[in-house]
Amino acid sequence: MTTDPVAVLTTGVDSFSPYVQTSGELHDPVFDEPTQYGTAYHAYCQAVLAEAGPTGERAERLERAGRGLDAALAHTENPDLPPTGASFSRADGSVRRSNHRDFTWPPILKTFRVLRDAGDERAAGFADRIAAVDILRSFRSRPPSNWASVWLSGEWIRIREGLSPYSVEDVDEWLTVFLADLLRPEDGFYFEPGKPNSYDLFTRLHVADLLVEGYDGRHRPALERLMETGLERSLAVQLSDGSLASAHRSAGQTWTLGAQVAYFTRARAYFAARCDTERADRAAEAATRSYVSMRRWQRPGATFSPVENVLPEGWRVGYEAYTADGHYANLALAFLAAAVRAGFTGDPQVTADRTPATRVEHAPIFRGVASAGRYSVAVNADPAPAYDGFGITDLTAGPDRHLQFASSVRHPETGRFLNLGTALRSGGVRGELDVLAQRTFTLDAPIEALDRPGARAGLRLRGRADRGDGDDAMPYLLELGVYDDGVRVEEATPGVAGERSLLVPYLRNPGTGVHTEVERTPYGVRLVHGAEVVAVTVEAPVQAMVHLPYGFENRRGLCGLVRLDLAGMHDTVRFTVAVAR
């Protein structure tokens, strides 16, 4: 697999060439119409490839970028035109449309600058049209929406180019609204309802673009502080395979990988310019780690995937209702393009051995991530019912591996989520289950960093849940230790013993042609995915195993479920997840 980001970008961008119309407008490969903001980001990718790609392709790339910019501007400058496809039904293929012009502004401005600097004869006409756009009429959102951070980053470029009726004072006022609550420099976090890691990153990336583009208004100190605290948060919630820890919506979309590459590349340059080599080096390594993950999601002979699997587009596995290949895949590629333009090369080389780090976040986030060596584990104590299960949402085993426990596994028929963890059982072997990942818990204390002998990182979560029978709340304890040889888990209902089962939802088919096979062992199971092997070992006799290889899915693809019914009565289940090969 190539390490050259320009080659990865080229393959991804060109995979959409069959869907570009004569006008320059990009159609989605499944729904055959423009979706959200895909045209603008595809045009920007073409512009960057004109600069970074082979000289012999430069003229053609510039021509494609110009046609795409013309089409994107035609849509953005006229809000009376019908909106593009925005929401897509997996059940019956229907499309709902709404205004997403806000997102077109940064790629329009950035593509314009590339064309102008290349001496393109259309640049003067584009400048006039850009200057004439009424952003408050064309754009749907206002601060502090994450959407507004996007158009704001584009509007700042328009101001810098002398094409805007607004000024730095207007940007100050817009930022004041963000900083009043949702954008929190001391926490390094953008708080959107549901607390998604994805839109925290997304918003901070666009705010970082303001600094990169020379914002010098009265909120510059706050944005500089956000670069420091935001980098620390982004480093902590990046999992060992380079992906972003799952939480709420847009987890597992490839744009979160591209956004990490862009954000960490911005951070590397920002801190290097300030002679902060420690932060700059950490950011550079993190950018490459996310890139190593992102490059895996090019579908062979088809389009670059908007999600972290390469199953066919029409299957929509791992997609949100608002996900479509036309815009989300090109958004991911455009973030990579921005990183390439900012100097990203794919270096330094990423190793499996990662410096130990633990981040715990109490109110209002209620999540934690612990990483060391090849392993990362993330827990969610306040999951959104439509997106995640309680407990271990992610357990990853390093870069360039497909067999990861990454995002909660969903049973589409029931809508219920499963995580790696235990269930209360009644009725003996193969009896009814009360899955702890589907319970609602109240924390007794903030999630804690856990220091166990020999462990390099760890987490402790303590709480209680309604038992559902009018009795006192059931106590709950989850302790995780990240060791050199695996992740050790202790999940307990202290003082409340009963029959227990260990559930192992696993990735079976990511679309690569390799399927995971399950082998029973005396103390658990081995999951074999081609050359990759992961062992799950439980410290209790296994009385029975049930294997359901189909009927489940998560962000990474089609999934199966292994159920291990444990012999005896337990209030604590201890198990280990380790890479065997």
C-alpha positions as CSV (number, residue, x, y, z in Angstrom):
1,M,0.0,0.0,0.0
2,T,1.4,3.4,-1.0
3,T,2.7,5.8,1.6
4,D,2.4,8.8,-0.8
5,P,-0.6,11.0,0.2
6,V,-0.7,12.6,-3.2
7,A,-1.1,9.1,-4.8
8,V,-3.9,8.3,-2.3
9,L,-5.5,11.6,-3.0
10,T,-5.3,11.1,-6.7
11,T,-6.8,7.7,-6.7
12,G,-9.7,8.8,-4.5
13,V,-10.4,12.0,-6.5
14,D,-10.3,10.2,-9.8
15,S,-12.6,7.5,-8.6
16,F,-15.4,10.1,-8.8
17,S,-14.6,11.2,-12.4
18,P,-17.4,9.2,-13.9
19,Y,-19.9,11.1,-11.8
20,V,-18.8,14.6,-12.8
21,Q,-21.2,16.3,-15.2
22,T,-20.3,18.5,-18.1
23,S,-21.2,21.5,-16.0
24,G,-18.7,20.5,-13.4
25,E,-21.4,19.4,-10.9
26,L,-20.7,16.2,-9.1
27,H,-23.4,13.6,-8.8
28,D,-23.6,10.9,-6.1
29,P,-22.8,7.4,-7.5
30,V,-25.8,5.8,-5.9
31,F,-28.5,8.6,-6.1
32,D,-27.3,10.2,-9.3
33,E,-27.8,13.8,-8.2
34,P,-25.8,16.4,-6.4
35,T,-25.6,15.9,-2.7
36,Q,-25.0,18.6,-0.1
37,Y,-21.6,20.2,-0.8
38,G,-19.8,17.5,-2.8
39,T,-19.1,19.6,-5.9
40,A,-17.2,22.3,-4.0
41,Y,-14.9,19.9,-2.2
42,H,-14.3,17.9,-5.3
43,A,-13.3,21.1,-7.1
44,Y,-10.8,21.9,-4.3
45,C,-9.3,18.5,-4.5
46,Q,-8.7,19.0,-8.3
47,A,-7.1,22.4,-7.6
48,V,-4.7,20.9,-5.0
49,L,-3.8,18.1,-7.4
50,A,-3.0,20.7,-10.1
51,E,-0.4,22.0,-7.7
52,A,0.9,18.8,-6.1
53,G,0.4,16.2,-8.9
54,P,2.3,15.6,-12.1
55,T,3.1,18.7,-14.2
56,G,1.6,17.0,-17.3
57,E,-1.8,16.8,-15.6
58,R,-1.8,20.4,-14.3
59,A,-3.8,22.0,-17.1
60,E,-6.5,19.4,-17.0
61,R,-6.7,19.5,-13.2
62,L,-7.1,23.3,-13.3
63,E,-9.8,23.1,-16.0
64,R,-11.7,20.6,-13.8
65,A,-11.3,22.7,-10.8
66,G,-12.6,25.7,-12.7
67,R,-15.7,23.9,-13.9
68,G,-16.4,22.6,-10.4
69,L,-15.9,26.1,-8.9
70,D,-18.3,27.5,-11.5
71,A,-20.9,24.9,-10.6
72,A,-20.4,25.3,-6.8
73,L,-20.7,29.1,-7.1
74,A,-23.8,28.9,-9.2
75,H,-25.5,27.0,-6.4
76,T,-24.1,29.0,-3.5
77,E,-24.7,32.5,-5.0
78,N,-28.4,31.8,-5.7
79,P,-30.3,30.6,-2.6
80,D,-33.5,30.5,-4.6
81,L,-32.2,27.4,-6.5
82,P,-33.5,24.1,-5.2
83,P,-31.4,22.6,-2.4
84,T,-29.3,19.5,-2.9
85,G,-29.9,16.0,-1.6
86,A,-29.2,15.9,2.2
87,S,-30.8,12.9,3.7
88,F,-31.0,9.4,2.2
89,S,-33.3,6.5,3.1
90,R,-31.7,3.1,3.3
91,A,-35.1,1.6,3.5
92,D,-36.5,2.8,0.1
93,G,-33.9,5.0,-1.6
94,S,-35.9,8.3,-1.1
95,V,-34.0,11.6,-0.8
96,R,-34.8,14.7,1.2
97,R,-33.2,18.0,0.3
98,S,-32.1,20.9,2.4
99,N,-29.8,23.9,2.2
100,H,-26.1,23.0,2.9
101,R,-24.5,26.0,1.2
102,D,-22.7,26.9,4.4
103,F,-20.2,24.2,3.8
104,T,-19.3,25.3,0.3
105,W,-17.6,28.6,1.3
106,P,-14.1,27.4,2.4
107,P,-13.5,25.2,-0.7
108,I,-14.9,27.9,-3.0
109,L,-12.5,30.5,-1.6
110,K,-9.5,28.1,-1.5
111,T,-10.1,26.8,-5.1
112,F,-10.5,30.4,-6.3
113,R,-7.1,31.3,-4.8
114,V,-5.4,28.3,-6.5
115,L,-6.9,29.3,-9.9
116,R,-6.0,33.0,-9.4
117,D,-2.4,32.2,-8.4
118,A,-2.1,29.9,-11.5
119,G,-3.1,32.8,-13.7
120,D,-6.4,31.2,-14.8
121,E,-8.3,33.6,-17.0
122,R,-11.5,32.9,-15.2
123,A,-10.2,34.2,-11.9
124,A,-11.4,37.8,-12.2
125,G,-14.9,36.6,-13.0
126,F,-14.9,34.3,-10.1
127,A,-13.7,37.1,-7.8
128,D,-16.7,39.3,-8.8
129,R,-19.1,36.5,-8.2
130,I,-17.6,35.7,-4.8
131,A,-17.7,39.3,-3.8
132,A,-21.4,39.4,-4.7
133,V,-22.5,36.5,-2.5
134,D,-24.9,37.5,0.3
135,I,-23.8,35.0,3.0
136,L,-26.5,35.8,5.4
137,R,-29.1,35.0,2.7
138,S,-27.3,32.0,1.2
139,F,-26.2,30.3,4.4
140,R,-28.6,28.6,6.8
141,S,-26.8,28.7,10.1
142,R,-25.5,31.3,12.5
143,P,-23.0,31.1,15.4
144,P,-22.6,29.0,17.5
145,S,-23.6,26.2,15.1
146,N,-20.7,24.0,13.9
147,W,-22.0,24.8,10.4
148,A,-21.3,28.5,11.0
149,S,-17.7,27.7,11.9
150,V,-17.3,26.4,8.3
151,W,-18.6,29.5,6.5
152,L,-16.8,31.7,9.0
153,S,-13.5,30.2,8.1
154,G,-14.3,30.8,4.4
155,E,-15.6,34.4,5.1
156,W,-12.3,35.2,6.8
157,I,-10.5,34.3,3.6
158,R,-12.9,36.5,1.6
159,I,-12.1,39.4,4.0
160,R,-8.4,38.8,3.6
161,E,-8.8,38.8,-0.2
162,G,-10.6,42.2,-0.1
163,L,-13.8,40.7,-1.5
164,S,-16.1,40.9,1.6
165,P,-18.3,43.7,3.0
166,Y,-17.4,42.4,6.5
167,S,-14.3,43.1,8.6
168,V,-12.3,41.6,11.4
169,E,-14.7,43.3,13.9
170,D,-17.6,41.3,12.4
171,V,-15.5,38.1,12.8
172,D,-14.9,39.1,16.4
173,E,-18.6,39.4,17.0
174,W,-19.3,36.0,15.5
175,L,-16.6,34.4,17.6
176,T,-18.0,36.0,20.7
177,V,-21.1,34.0,20.3
178,F,-19.1,30.8,19.9
179,L,-16.9,31.5,22.9
180,A,-19.9,32.5,25.1
181,D,-20.5,28.8,25.8
182,L,-20.1,26.0,23.1
183,L,-16.5,26.7,22.1
184,R,-14.5,26.1,25.3
185,P,-10.8,27.0,25.1
186,E,-9.9,25.8,28.6
187,D,-11.4,22.4,27.9
188,G,-10.2,22.1,24.3
189,F,-13.7,21.1,23.3
190,Y,-16.6,22.3,21.2
191,F,-19.8,21.2,22.9
192,E,-22.5,20.2,20.5
193,P,-25.6,18.4,21.8
194,G,-24.8,14.7,22.1
195,K,-21.1,15.7,22.6
196,P,-19.8,14.0,19.4
197,N,-16.1,13.8,19.1
198,S,-16.5,14.2,15.4
199,Y,-18.0,17.7,15.5
200,D,-15.7,18.8,18.3
201,L,-12.8,18.1,15.9
202,F,-14.6,19.5,12.9
203,T,-15.3,22.8,14.5
204,R,-11.9,23.2,16.0
205,L,-10.3,22.5,12.7
206,H,-12.2,25.3,11.1
207,V,-11.4,27.6,13.9
208,A,-7.7,26.6,13.6
209,D,-8.0,27.7,9.9
210,L,-8.7,31.2,11.1
211,L,-5.3,31.3,12.9
212,V,-3.6,29.8,9.9
213,E,-5.1,32.4,7.7
214,G,-3.9,35.2,9.9
215,Y,-6.8,36.1,12.1
216,D,-5.6,38.9,14.4
217,G,-8.8,40.0,16.1
218,R,-9.5,40.4,19.8
219,H,-10.2,36.7,20.3
220,R,-6.8,35.6,19.0
221,P,-5.5,34.7,22.5
222,A,-8.6,32.5,23.1
223,L,-8.0,30.7,19.8
224,E,-4.3,30.3,20.6
225,R,-5.3,28.7,23.9
226,L,-7.7,26.4,22.1
227,M,-4.8,25.2,19.9
228,E,-3.0,24.1,23.0
229,T,-5.9,22.4,24.8
230,G,-7.5,21.2,21.6
231,L,-4.3,19.5,20.5
232,E,-4.1,17.6,23.9
233,R,-7.7,16.5,23.5
234,S,-7.3,15.4,19.9
235,L,-4.1,13.4,20.7
236,A,-5.9,11.7,23.6
237,V,-9.1,10.7,21.7
238,Q,-7.2,9.4,18.7
239,L,-7.2,5.6,19.0
240,S,-4.1,3.5,18.3
241,D,-5.3,2.6,14.7
242,G,-5.5,6.3,13.9
243,S,-9.3,6.6,14.1
244,L,-11.3,8.9,16.4
245,A,-12.9,7.4,19.5
246,S,-16.6,6.6,18.9
247,A,-19.1,9.0,20.4
248,H,-22.5,10.0,18.9
249,R,-23.0,10.9,15.3
250,S,-20.5,10.8,12.4
251,A,-18.2,8.4,14.2
252,G,-16.5,6.1,11.7
253,Q,-16.9,8.5,8.8
254,T,-13.7,8.8,6.8
255,W,-13.8,12.6,7.0
256,T,-13.0,12.3,10.7
257,L,-9.7,10.7,9.6
258,G,-9.0,13.4,6.9
259,A,-9.9,16.1,9.5
260,Q,-7.4,14.6,11.9
261,V,-4.7,14.6,9.2
262,A,-5.5,18.2,8.4
263,Y,-5.8,19.3,12.1
264,F,-2.6,17.7,13.2
265,T,-0.7,19.0,10.2
266,R,-2.0,22.5,11.1
267,A,-0.9,22.0,14.7
268,R,2.5,20.7,13.7
269,A,3.2,23.9,11.7
270,Y,1.7,26.1,14.3
271,F,3.8,24.8,17.2
272,A,6.9,24.4,15.0
273,A,6.7,28.1,14.3
274,R,6.8,28.7,18.0
275,C,9.8,26.4,18.6
276,D,7.6,24.0,20.5
277,T,9.1,20.9,19.0
278,E,7.6,18.5,21.5
279,R,4.0,19.4,20.5
280,A,5.0,19.7,16.9
281,D,6.5,16.2,16.8
282,R,3.5,14.6,18.5
283,A,1.1,16.3,16.1
284,A,3.2,15.1,13.1
285,E,3.1,11.5,14.3
286,A,-0.7,11.7,15.0
287,A,-1.3,13.1,11.5
288,T,0.5,10.1,10.0
289,R,-1.3,7.7,12.2
290,S,-4.7,8.9,11.0
291,Y,-3.5,8.9,7.4
292,V,-2.4,5.3,7.7
293,S,-6.0,4.5,8.7
294,M,-7.5,6.7,6.0
295,R,-5.6,5.2,3.0
296,R,-7.2,1.8,3.7
297,W,-10.7,2.9,2.7
298,Q,-10.3,3.2,-1.1
299,R,-12.7,0.7,-2.6
300,P,-10.9,-1.4,-5.3
301,G,-12.1,-0.3,-8.7
302,A,-14.8,2.0,-7.2
303,T,-15.2,5.2,-5.2
304,F,-13.3,6.2,-2.1
305,S,-15.5,5.3,0.9
306,P,-17.1,7.9,3.1
307,V,-17.0,5.3,6.0
308,E,-14.4,3.1,7.6
309,N,-15.3,0.1,5.5
310,V,-15.1,-0.7,1.8
311,L,-18.5,-2.5,1.3
312,P,-20.4,-1.4,-1.8
313,E,-21.9,2.1,-1.8
314,G,-25.4,0.9,-2.1
315,W,-25.2,-1.2,1.0
316,R,-24.9,1.9,3.2
317,V,-23.3,0.0,6.1
318,G,-21.9,2.5,8.6
319,Y,-23.6,5.4,6.9
320,E,-25.7,8.0,8.7
321,A,-29.0,9.1,7.1
322,Y,-27.1,12.2,5.9
323,T,-24.1,10.3,4.6
324,A,-23.7,10.0,0.8
325,D,-20.5,9.2,-1.2
326,G,-20.8,12.4,-3.3
327,H,-20.2,14.8,-0.4
328,Y,-18.8,12.8,2.6
329,A,-16.1,11.0,0.6
330,N,-15.0,14.2,-1.1
331,L,-15.0,16.1,2.2
332,A,-12.6,13.4,3.6
333,L,-10.4,13.8,0.5
334,A,-10.5,17.6,0.7
335,F,-9.2,17.5,4.3
336,L,-6.3,15.3,3.0
337,A,-5.8,17.8,0.2
338,A,-5.6,20.6,2.7
339,A,-3.0,18.7,4.7
340,V,-1.0,18.0,1.5
341,R,-1.1,21.7,0.6
342,A,0.1,22.5,4.2
343,G,3.1,20.2,3.7
344,F,1.9,16.8,4.9
345,T,4.1,14.0,3.4
346,G,3.1,10.9,5.3
347,D,6.2,11.0,7.5
348,P,7.3,10.1,10.2
349,Q,6.7,6.4,10.1
350,V,4.1,5.2,12.6
351,T,5.0,2.4,15.0
352,A,2.7,0.2,17.1
353,D,4.3,1.3,20.3
354,R,2.5,4.4,21.5
355,T,3.3,6.5,24.5
356,P,0.9,5.8,27.4
357,A,-1.9,8.3,27.8
358,T,-5.2,8.4,29.7
359,R,-7.9,11.1,29.4
360,V,-11.0,11.1,31.6
361,E,-13.8,13.6,31.1
362,H,-16.6,14.0,33.6
363,A,-19.6,16.3,33.2
364,P,-20.8,17.0,30.7
365,I,-18.9,14.4,28.5
366,F,-18.7,11.3,30.7
367,R,-16.1,9.4,28.6
368,G,-12.6,8.1,28.9
369,V,-9.8,6.9,26.7
370,A,-6.6,4.9,27.7
371,S,-3.8,4.1,25.3
372,A,-0.4,2.5,25.5
373,G,1.7,0.5,23.1
374,R,-0.5,-1.0,20.3
375,Y,-3.8,-0.8,22.3
376,S,-6.4,1.9,22.9
377,V,-9.7,1.4,24.8
378,A,-12.5,4.0,25.0
379,V,-15.5,4.0,27.4
380,N,-18.8,5.9,27.2
381,A,-20.8,6.3,30.4
382,D,-23.5,8.6,28.8
383,P,-24.2,7.1,25.4
384,A,-26.9,8.5,23.1
385,P,-29.4,5.7,22.7
386,A,-29.5,6.0,18.9
387,Y,-25.7,5.8,18.5
388,D,-23.8,3.9,21.1
389,G,-24.0,1.4,23.9
390,F,-22.8,1.8,27.5
391,G,-19.2,0.7,28.4
392,I,-16.4,-0.2,26.0
393,T,-17.2,1.4,22.7
394,D,-13.7,0.9,21.2
395,L,-10.8,-1.4,21.7
396,T,-8.1,-1.0,19.0
397,A,-4.9,-2.9,18.4
398,G,-2.7,-0.6,16.4
399,P,-2.3,0.6,12.8
400,D,-2.7,-1.3,9.6
401,R,-5.1,-3.9,11.1
402,H,-8.7,-4.4,10.2
403,L,-9.7,-6.6,13.2
404,Q,-10.6,-4.0,15.7
405,F,-13.5,-3.5,18.2
406,A,-14.4,0.0,16.9
407,S,-17.8,1.4,17.6
408,S,-20.8,-0.3,19.2
409,V,-22.3,-3.2,17.2
410,R,-26.0,-2.8,16.2
411,H,-28.7,-5.4,15.6
412,P,-30.7,-3.6,12.8
413,E,-33.9,-5.5,13.5
414,T,-34.1,-4.5,17.1
415,G,-32.0,-1.4,17.0
416,R,-30.1,-2.5,20.1
417,F,-26.4,-2.0,20.7
418,L,-23.8,-4.5,21.9
419,N,-20.4,-3.8,23.2
420,L,-17.6,-6.1,24.3
421,G,-18.7,-7.0,27.8
422,T,-21.0,-8.9,30.0
423,A,-24.7,-9.6,30.4
424,L,-26.8,-10.9,33.3
425,R,-28.4,-14.2,32.4
426,S,-31.5,-15.9,33.7
427,G,-32.9,-19.4,33.0
428,G,-29.6,-21.3,32.7
429,V,-27.6,-22.1,29.6
430,R,-28.8,-20.0,26.6
431,G,-31.3,-18.2,28.8
432,E,-32.5,-14.7,28.5
433,L,-30.0,-11.9,28.7
434,D,-30.0,-8.5,30.3
435,V,-27.2,-6.8,28.4
436,L,-25.3,-4.2,30.5
437,A,-24.3,-2.2,27.4
438,Q,-28.1,-1.5,26.9
439,R,-28.6,-0.3,30.5
440,T,-28.7,3.3,31.7
441,F,-26.3,4.0,34.6
442,T,-25.7,6.9,36.9
443,L,-22.1,7.4,37.9
444,D,-21.1,7.3,41.6
445,A,-18.0,9.3,40.9
446,P,-16.1,10.7,37.9
447,I,-14.4,8.2,35.6
448,E,-10.9,7.8,36.9
449,A,-7.4,7.0,35.5
450,L,-6.5,3.6,36.9
451,D,-3.0,2.7,38.0
452,R,-2.6,-1.1,38.2
453,P,0.7,-2.9,38.8
454,G,2.3,-3.6,35.4
455,A,-0.3,-1.7,33.5
456,R,0.7,1.2,31.3
457,A,-2.7,2.9,31.3
458,G,-6.1,2.3,32.7
459,L,-9.6,3.5,33.5
460,R,-12.1,2.9,36.3
461,L,-15.9,3.6,36.0
462,R,-18.2,3.2,39.0
463,G,-22.0,3.6,39.0
464,R,-25.4,2.0,39.5
465,A,-28.4,1.1,37.5
466,D,-32.1,0.7,38.2
467,R,-32.7,-3.1,38.6
468,G,-36.1,-2.6,37.1
469,D,-37.9,-4.5,39.9
470,G,-38.3,-1.7,42.4
471,D,-35.3,-2.8,44.5
472,D,-32.3,-0.6,45.2
473,A,-30.1,0.4,42.3
474,M,-27.6,-2.3,41.2
475,P,-24.0,-1.3,41.7
476,Y,-21.6,-1.4,38.7
477,L,-17.9,-1.4,38.3
478,L,-15.7,-1.4,35.2
479,E,-11.9,-1.5,35.4
480,L,-9.6,-1.6,32.4
481,G,-5.9,-2.0,32.3
482,V,-3.8,-1.6,29.2
483,Y,-0.7,-3.8,29.3
484,D,2.0,-4.6,26.9
485,D,0.4,-8.0,26.1
486,G,-3.3,-7.0,26.0
487,V,-6.2,-5.2,27.6
488,R,-7.5,-6.7,30.8
489,V,-11.1,-6.0,31.7
490,E,-13.0,-6.5,35.0
491,E,-16.7,-5.9,34.8
492,A,-18.7,-6.3,38.0
493,T,-22.0,-5.8,39.8
494,P,-20.4,-5.9,43.3
495,G,-22.4,-7.9,45.8
496,V,-25.0,-8.9,43.2
497,A,-24.1,-12.4,41.9
498,G,-25.9,-14.4,39.2
499,E,-25.5,-16.2,36.0
500,R,-23.3,-14.3,33.5
501,S,-22.5,-14.3,29.8
502,L,-19.6,-12.6,28.0
503,L,-20.6,-11.0,24.7
504,V,-18.0,-10.6,21.9
505,P,-19.5,-8.7,19.0
506,Y,-16.8,-8.7,16.3
507,L,-16.2,-7.3,12.8
508,R,-16.7,-10.1,10.3
509,N,-16.7,-8.4,6.9
510,P,-15.2,-5.0,6.2
511,G,-15.6,-5.4,2.4
512,T,-11.9,-6.3,1.8
513,G,-12.7,-9.9,0.7
514,V,-11.3,-11.3,4.0
515,H,-13.9,-12.5,6.6
516,T,-13.3,-13.2,10.2
517,E,-13.4,-16.8,11.4
518,V,-14.2,-17.8,15.0
519,E,-12.3,-20.6,16.8
520,R,-13.4,-21.8,20.2
521,T,-10.7,-22.2,22.8
522,P,-10.9,-23.8,26.3
523,Y,-11.1,-20.3,27.8
524,G,-12.8,-18.2,25.2
525,V,-12.4,-17.6,21.4
526,R,-9.8,-16.7,18.8
527,L,-10.9,-14.3,16.0
528,V,-9.0,-15.0,12.8
529,H,-9.1,-12.3,10.1
530,G,-6.6,-13.4,7.5
531,A,-3.2,-12.9,9.0
532,E,-4.6,-11.1,12.0
533,V,-5.5,-13.0,15.1
534,V,-7.1,-11.6,18.3
535,A,-7.7,-13.8,21.4
536,V,-10.5,-13.2,23.9
537,T,-9.8,-15.1,27.1
538,V,-12.2,-15.2,30.1
539,E,-11.2,-16.2,33.7
540,A,-14.2,-18.5,34.3
541,P,-15.3,-21.8,32.9
542,V,-17.3,-21.5,29.6
543,Q,-20.3,-23.7,29.8
544,A,-21.7,-23.0,26.3
545,M,-20.9,-20.9,23.2
546,V,-23.4,-19.5,20.7
547,H,-22.0,-18.0,17.4
548,L,-24.2,-15.8,15.3
549,P,-22.1,-14.9,12.3
550,Y,-24.7,-12.6,10.6
551,G,-27.3,-10.1,11.4
552,F,-25.2,-7.3,13.0
553,E,-23.2,-4.3,11.8
554,N,-21.2,-1.3,13.0
555,R,-19.2,1.5,11.5
556,R,-16.5,-0.9,10.2
557,G,-18.8,-3.3,8.4
558,L,-20.9,-6.4,8.8
559,C,-20.5,-8.1,12.2
560,G,-21.1,-11.3,14.1
561,L,-21.7,-12.1,17.7
562,V,-20.1,-14.7,20.0
563,R,-21.9,-15.4,23.3
564,L,-20.0,-17.3,26.0
565,D,-22.3,-18.6,28.8
566,L,-20.2,-18.9,31.9
567,A,-20.6,-21.7,34.4
568,G,-21.5,-20.8,38.0
569,M,-22.6,-17.7,39.7
570,H,-20.6,-14.5,39.5
571,D,-20.7,-10.8,40.5
572,T,-17.4,-10.2,38.6
573,V,-16.2,-11.3,35.1
574,R,-12.6,-10.9,34.1
575,F,-11.4,-11.2,30.6
576,T,-8.5,-10.2,28.4
577,V,-8.3,-9.1,24.8
578,A,-4.9,-9.6,23.2
579,V,-3.3,-9.7,19.7
580,A,-2.0,-13.2,19.1
581,R,-0.7,-12.4,15.6
